[in-house]
Every structure is written in structure tokens, then in C-alpha cells.
Amino acid sequence: MTELRRDPITGRAVLIVPGRNARPSEHSTVAPSASREPDCPFCEGCESKTPAELAVIAPPGREPNSPGWQVRTIPNRFPTVETEVVGSGKLSPVPFPFDAEVVSGHHEVVIETPRHSPQLPYLPLEQAVRVLRMCRDRTRHLLGLEGVGSVTLFENSGPESGGSLWHPHAQLVTLPSLTPAIEEEVRGAARFREQSSVSCAFEEVSRAEASDGRRVVVTTRRFLAFAPFASAVPYELRVVPMAHAPSFANATDPEVEELAALLPSLLRALLAVVPGASYNLVVRSPAAKQVDPDRYHWHLDLYPRLVRPDGFDLGSGLNVNTVPPEVAAELLRAERGAKR
């Protein structure tokens, strides 16, 4: 039975079609096992192959841009947006109905480990904590800069994710305004509040998911992880902090530490259910001046990249999800329970 479901916040529609099984094995691959790759610019000992570091977690006394680091943040050599753009804001006018402008921003890379492997799901807990602290601190730093309207923190893993290097790394990109994804969520949250008179749409949806229970993968002291009701892709997950905060920059140290244990466990469960799965992780953070801090609630979204859109997806504007979120949550719950 095919269902058309709508996301309770954004209103975005998806089709849940359990009769058409996803075929993740078509694109599966095996991550590298080498602890060091001589040609990888992110491996320890190759610091001269990257731009100078912006921030680092390292033992005291270590020289900048030298071996001995634990987590390292650098500018992206091939940025999506450039910090300084010659002629920014001076784009020649384009005729109606077209619209274009030059934008600038920041694009950083967080190198998660000096070693070429393991990937984030298999990092030791203390290293995962360092990684997420660095990501939180860089989000906080970037949101404090003049001209930054939003920060998108993301990680690409696997050949179907859009990533180009296997070495574990995350990225942060800023824009001078809100991204369309945040704008969509903000508008949806406003509509949700008008209809229900709740303070925070994200918290209300989390409460509803927790009450239903069928799509919940795990509840911890500080987080709820669930497969969204209108999941656009198979095994999509959302992780929402219990405490209200508009940005990942507001995450406390205890939250970062708990997330560092929770997130890898969810990724390991995904990779156990769907070996070799590519995926994207995304955390969206608006600048405080851009949204009412009482109305936006930061969250982490996991998008496995198991199927490619076909002509119907593109032509209809509907994502077709072949794994109902209730089934996805059940399988991931079982896998996490089996590993305890």
C-alpha cells in the first residue's frame, strides 16, 4: 500500500512505497582499512599539503602545522564559498525575471583523526568527543563573525555521498543569510505554531514521536533519535536534543559527550543493516539575529544515500521511500540492541 505522507513541520510530501524494495547493495563499497595513506593530504605528516590550520586539538607544546595533533581544522582548498570575493556585490544586473548576486562566506574542513581510518562510526569515544567539540566550537566561532547568517555542518561518507576523500572529515559552510532548508523549517514551524499554539514545533513533534514509539530508535537522557514520519529516504534519522537551543553552537559539553557516544552507535547500526551504505550527516545552525531563538530547535539529520532518484521522483517532485520509517526504526533498534 502506497502512502503519501507530509512532514509535520515543513509540509514536504513523500511517498512511502514498501512494495519497491531499496537496492543498497548496488552502490555498496568497503571503506579503506589503512591507518595511513601516503597521498592523502589529511593524514598526519602531510600538514604541508593543506592550508594552514585555523584551529587544532593537540598536546601542549606541539608546533603549529606539524605532526602530533588530534583534530585539525583548515580552510577548504576548493571552497563552496570564498571568504573574500573580488567584486562581491557588484554583479552586473540581470534582466527580469532572473536574479543573481555574488555571495561570500567561509568553508572549513574538520579533519577528525590523524589516521586514514577508522571512520567516524568506529572512532574511540574520546576521539569522537574531540571531533564534536571541535565542530561545536567552530560553529560557535563562525556564527560570531560579521556577515554570517547561517552555518551548515555536514559530513559526506562513501562514494554516493558526494565526498571526494575517504579520510574522516566534516565540513562547515557559512552563508550571509539563512539557507533555503532553514527558511523552509522556520516557515513550517511558524505554521505549526499557528495551528497548535505550541511554543516549539520541533519539541512537539519529538513528543509525538516519543509517544507513538514506533519510529523511535533510541531515547537517551539528552537526545531522542527517530526515523521521521515522512522520511524522504530509506533509514533517514533525526536526532533532537531534549533541551531547547536554536543552534549547535549552544550545545553543552555534556550534550556533546552524549552525542559522541550516540551518533557513532546509530551509524554502526545503519552499516550493520545496510553494509557499505554511503550517507550524509547535516546540522543546520542559524545566526541568532536571523531567527527567534525561542522558535528554532537545532537537530542532526542522517540521510543514507541508498537509491538514486528516477524520472518519477524528479518529474513529480516527490521522494519515493521504499523502506517505511516504522520498519527502518525497528531494524535499527534491533541492531543496536544486539550490540549491547
C-alpha positions as CSV (number, residue, x, y, z in Angstrom):
1,M,0.0,0.0,0.0
2,T,1.4,3.4,-1.1
3,E,1.1,6.3,1.4
4,L,1.6,10.0,0.7
5,R,2.9,11.5,3.9
6,R,3.7,15.1,4.8
7,D,6.3,16.3,7.1
8,P,4.5,17.9,10.1
9,I,6.8,20.9,10.1
10,T,7.8,21.7,6.5
11,G,4.7,20.1,4.9
12,R,7.0,18.5,2.3
13,A,5.4,15.4,0.8
14,V,6.9,12.0,0.3
15,L,5.6,8.6,-1.0
16,I,6.2,5.6,1.3
17,V,6.2,2.6,-1.1
18,P,7.1,-0.6,0.8
19,G,6.4,-2.8,-2.3
20,R,9.5,-1.5,-4.1
21,N,12.5,-2.6,-2.1
22,A,15.6,-0.4,-1.9
23,R,18.7,-1.9,-3.5
24,P,21.5,-0.6,-1.4
25,S,24.0,-3.3,-2.5
26,E,24.1,-1.8,-5.9
27,H,26.2,1.0,-4.7
28,S,27.9,-0.5,-1.7
29,T,31.6,-0.4,-1.2
30,V,34.2,-1.1,1.5
31,A,35.9,1.6,3.5
32,P,39.7,1.7,3.5
33,S,41.5,-0.1,6.3
34,A,44.9,1.5,6.0
35,S,45.9,3.7,9.0
36,R,47.9,6.0,6.7
37,E,47.7,6.8,3.0
38,P,50.9,8.4,1.6
39,D,49.0,10.5,-1.0
40,C,46.2,11.7,1.4
41,P,46.7,15.3,2.4
42,F,44.7,14.8,5.6
43,C,47.0,12.1,7.1
44,E,49.4,13.1,9.9
45,G,52.8,14.0,8.4
46,C,51.2,15.7,5.3
47,E,50.4,19.0,7.0
48,S,52.4,20.9,4.3
49,K,49.9,19.7,1.7
50,T,47.0,21.6,3.3
51,P,46.3,25.3,4.1
52,A,47.5,26.5,7.5
53,E,45.3,25.3,10.3
54,L,42.6,27.5,11.8
55,A,42.1,25.5,15.0
56,V,43.6,22.4,16.5
57,I,43.3,20.0,19.4
58,A,46.8,18.8,20.3
59,P,49.0,18.2,23.3
60,P,50.7,21.2,24.8
61,G,54.0,22.3,23.1
62,R,53.2,21.0,19.6
63,E,54.3,23.3,16.8
64,P,51.5,24.7,14.6
65,N,51.0,22.8,11.3
66,S,53.2,19.9,12.3
67,P,52.5,16.3,13.3
68,G,51.2,15.4,16.8
69,W,47.7,16.7,16.5
70,Q,44.4,15.0,17.4
71,V,41.8,17.1,15.5
72,R,42.6,19.8,13.0
73,T,40.5,22.4,11.2
74,I,41.7,24.0,8.0
75,P,40.2,26.2,5.2
76,N,38.8,24.1,2.3
77,R,41.2,24.4,-0.6
78,F,38.3,24.2,-3.0
79,P,35.6,26.2,-1.2
80,T,31.9,26.3,-2.0
81,V,32.0,30.0,-0.9
82,E,35.1,32.2,-0.7
83,T,35.9,34.4,2.3
84,E,36.9,37.3,0.1
85,V,35.4,37.7,-3.3
86,V,36.7,40.3,-5.7
87,G,33.8,42.4,-6.9
88,S,31.4,40.9,-4.3
89,G,28.0,42.6,-4.5
90,K,28.9,44.2,-7.9
91,L,27.4,41.6,-10.2
92,S,26.2,43.1,-13.4
93,P,22.4,43.4,-13.3
94,V,20.5,40.6,-15.0
95,P,17.1,41.2,-16.7
96,F,13.8,40.2,-15.2
97,P,12.7,37.5,-14.4
98,F,16.3,36.4,-13.4
99,D,18.0,37.1,-10.2
100,A,21.7,36.6,-9.1
101,E,24.1,38.0,-6.6
102,V,27.7,37.3,-5.5
103,V,28.0,35.8,-2.0
104,S,30.9,35.2,0.2
105,G,31.4,33.1,3.3
106,H,33.6,30.5,5.0
107,H,34.3,26.9,4.1
108,E,36.2,24.9,6.7
109,V,37.3,21.2,7.0
110,V,37.5,19.4,10.3
111,I,40.0,16.6,10.0
112,E,38.7,14.1,12.5
113,T,41.7,12.0,13.1
114,P,45.4,11.9,12.1
115,R,44.9,8.4,10.8
116,H,43.3,7.4,7.5
117,S,40.9,5.1,9.3
118,P,38.7,4.3,11.1
119,Q,35.7,6.3,10.0
120,L,33.5,8.2,12.5
121,P,31.3,5.2,13.4
122,Y,34.4,3.4,14.7
123,L,36.4,6.1,16.3
124,P,37.2,5.7,20.0
125,L,34.8,7.6,22.2
126,E,37.4,10.1,23.4
127,Q,38.2,10.9,19.8
128,A,34.6,11.3,18.8
129,V,34.2,13.7,21.7
130,R,37.1,15.8,20.4
131,V,35.6,15.8,16.9
132,L,32.2,17.0,18.0
133,R,33.7,19.6,20.4
134,M,35.7,21.0,17.5
135,C,32.6,21.1,15.3
136,R,30.6,22.8,18.1
137,D,33.3,25.3,18.7
138,R,33.9,26.1,15.0
139,T,30.1,26.6,14.6
140,R,30.1,29.0,17.6
141,H,33.1,30.9,16.1
142,L,31.6,31.2,12.7
143,L,28.2,32.4,13.9
144,G,30.0,35.1,15.8
145,L,31.6,36.6,12.7
146,E,30.3,39.6,10.9
147,G,28.2,38.8,7.9
148,V,27.4,35.2,8.8
149,G,23.7,34.3,8.7
150,S,23.9,30.5,9.0
151,V,26.2,27.6,9.3
152,T,25.7,24.2,7.7
153,L,27.8,21.5,9.3
154,F,27.9,18.3,7.3
155,E,29.8,15.1,6.7
156,N,29.9,13.1,3.5
157,S,30.8,9.4,3.8
158,G,31.0,6.9,1.0
159,P,31.1,7.2,-2.8
160,E,27.4,8.0,-3.2
161,S,27.6,10.9,-0.6
162,G,29.3,13.4,-2.8
163,G,32.6,13.2,-0.9
164,S,35.9,13.1,-2.6
165,L,38.3,11.8,0.1
166,W,38.0,8.7,2.4
167,H,39.9,10.3,5.3
168,P,37.3,11.0,8.0
169,H,36.4,14.7,7.9
170,A,33.5,17.1,8.4
171,Q,32.9,20.4,6.8
172,L,31.3,23.8,7.7
173,V,30.0,26.3,5.2
174,T,28.5,29.7,6.0
175,L,26.2,31.9,4.1
176,P,25.3,35.6,4.8
177,S,21.6,34.6,5.0
178,L,19.6,31.6,6.1
179,T,19.8,28.6,3.8
180,P,16.6,27.6,2.0
181,A,16.5,24.5,4.2
182,I,16.4,26.6,7.4
183,E,14.0,29.0,5.8
184,E,11.7,26.1,5.0
185,E,11.8,24.8,8.6
186,V,11.3,28.3,10.0
187,R,8.2,28.9,7.9
188,G,6.9,25.4,8.7
189,A,7.5,25.9,12.4
190,A,5.5,29.1,12.3
191,R,2.6,27.4,10.5
192,F,2.7,24.6,13.0
193,R,2.5,27.0,16.0
194,E,-0.4,28.8,14.5
195,Q,-2.3,25.6,14.2
196,S,-1.4,24.1,17.6
197,S,-0.4,27.1,19.8
198,V,2.8,25.3,20.9
199,S,6.0,27.1,21.7
200,C,8.4,24.9,19.7
201,A,7.3,22.8,16.7
202,F,10.4,20.6,16.9
203,E,9.8,19.7,20.5
204,E,6.1,19.0,19.9
205,V,7.0,16.6,17.0
206,S,9.6,14.9,19.2
207,R,7.0,14.4,22.0
208,A,4.6,13.0,19.4
209,E,7.2,10.6,18.1
210,A,8.2,9.5,21.6
211,S,4.5,8.9,22.5
212,D,3.9,6.9,19.3
213,G,7.1,5.0,19.8
214,R,7.1,3.0,16.5
215,R,9.7,5.2,14.8
216,V,11.9,5.8,17.8
217,V,15.3,4.2,17.6
218,V,16.7,5.3,21.0
219,T,16.0,7.7,23.8
220,T,18.9,8.9,26.0
221,R,19.0,11.4,28.8
222,R,19.6,14.3,26.5
223,F,18.5,13.1,23.0
224,L,15.8,11.5,21.0
225,A,16.7,9.6,17.8
226,F,13.9,8.6,15.5
227,A,13.0,7.9,11.8
228,P,10.8,10.8,10.8
229,F,7.2,10.1,10.0
230,A,7.7,11.5,6.4
231,S,11.2,10.1,5.9
232,A,12.3,11.1,2.4
233,V,14.9,8.3,2.0
234,P,15.3,4.8,3.5
235,Y,16.7,4.8,7.0
236,E,16.6,8.6,7.4
237,L,17.2,9.5,11.0
238,R,16.7,12.7,13.1
239,V,18.5,13.3,16.4
240,V,16.9,16.1,18.5
241,P,18.2,17.4,21.8
242,M,15.8,17.4,24.7
243,A,16.8,20.9,25.9
244,H,15.8,23.7,23.7
245,A,18.6,25.6,21.9
246,P,18.5,27.3,18.4
247,S,22.0,26.3,17.3
248,F,24.5,23.6,17.7
249,A,26.8,26.3,18.9
250,N,24.6,26.3,22.1
251,A,25.2,22.6,22.8
252,T,26.7,22.0,26.2
253,D,29.7,19.8,27.0
254,P,27.5,17.1,28.5
255,E,25.4,17.1,25.3
256,V,28.4,16.9,23.1
257,E,29.8,14.0,25.1
258,E,26.5,12.1,25.0
259,L,26.1,12.8,21.2
260,A,29.6,11.5,20.7
261,A,28.5,8.1,22.1
262,L,25.1,8.1,20.4
263,L,25.9,9.2,16.9
264,P,28.6,6.5,16.1
265,S,26.3,3.8,17.6
266,L,23.5,4.9,15.2
267,L,25.9,4.9,12.2
268,R,27.2,1.4,13.2
269,A,23.6,0.2,13.3
270,L,22.9,1.6,9.9
271,L,26.1,0.0,8.5
272,A,25.1,-3.3,10.0
273,V,21.7,-3.2,8.5
274,V,22.9,-1.9,5.2
275,P,26.6,-2.8,4.8
276,G,28.7,-0.3,2.8
277,A,26.0,2.4,2.9
278,S,27.0,6.0,1.9
279,Y,25.4,8.7,4.0
280,N,25.4,12.4,4.7
281,L,25.1,14.0,8.2
282,V,23.8,17.5,8.4
283,V,23.4,20.0,11.3
284,R,21.9,23.4,10.4
285,S,22.5,26.5,12.7
286,P,21.0,29.9,12.1
287,A,22.6,33.1,13.4
288,A,20.8,34.5,16.4
289,K,19.9,37.7,14.5
290,Q,18.2,35.6,11.8
291,V,15.5,33.8,13.8
292,D,13.7,34.0,17.0
293,P,15.8,31.8,19.3
294,D,12.7,30.5,21.1
295,R,11.3,29.2,17.9
296,Y,14.1,27.2,16.2
297,H,15.5,24.0,17.6
298,W,18.8,22.5,16.3
299,H,18.9,18.9,15.2
300,L,21.1,16.4,13.4
301,D,19.8,14.7,10.3
302,L,21.2,11.5,8.8
303,Y,20.5,10.8,5.1
304,P,21.6,7.4,3.9
305,R,22.4,7.5,0.1
306,L,21.0,4.1,-0.9
307,V,18.9,4.9,-4.0
308,R,19.1,7.4,-6.8
309,P,16.0,9.4,-7.8
310,D,14.4,8.3,-11.1
311,G,12.2,10.1,-13.5
312,F,9.1,10.0,-11.4
313,D,10.9,11.5,-8.4
314,L,12.2,14.3,-10.5
315,G,9.1,14.8,-12.5
316,S,6.6,14.7,-9.6
317,G,8.7,16.5,-7.0
318,L,8.1,13.6,-4.6
319,N,10.7,11.5,-3.0
320,V,9.9,7.8,-3.1
321,N,11.0,5.9,0.1
322,T,10.8,2.2,-0.2
323,V,11.5,1.5,3.5
324,P,8.7,2.7,5.8
325,P,10.2,4.6,8.7
326,E,8.5,2.2,11.2
327,V,10.4,-0.7,9.5
328,A,13.7,1.2,9.5
329,A,13.4,2.1,13.2
330,E,12.6,-1.5,14.1
331,L,15.6,-2.8,12.3
332,L,17.9,-0.2,13.7
333,R,16.6,-0.7,17.2
334,A,17.2,-4.5,16.9
335,E,20.7,-3.9,15.6
336,R,21.6,-1.5,18.5
337,G,20.1,-3.9,21.0
338,A,22.1,-6.8,19.6
339,K,25.3,-5.0,20.0
340,R,24.8,-4.2,23.7
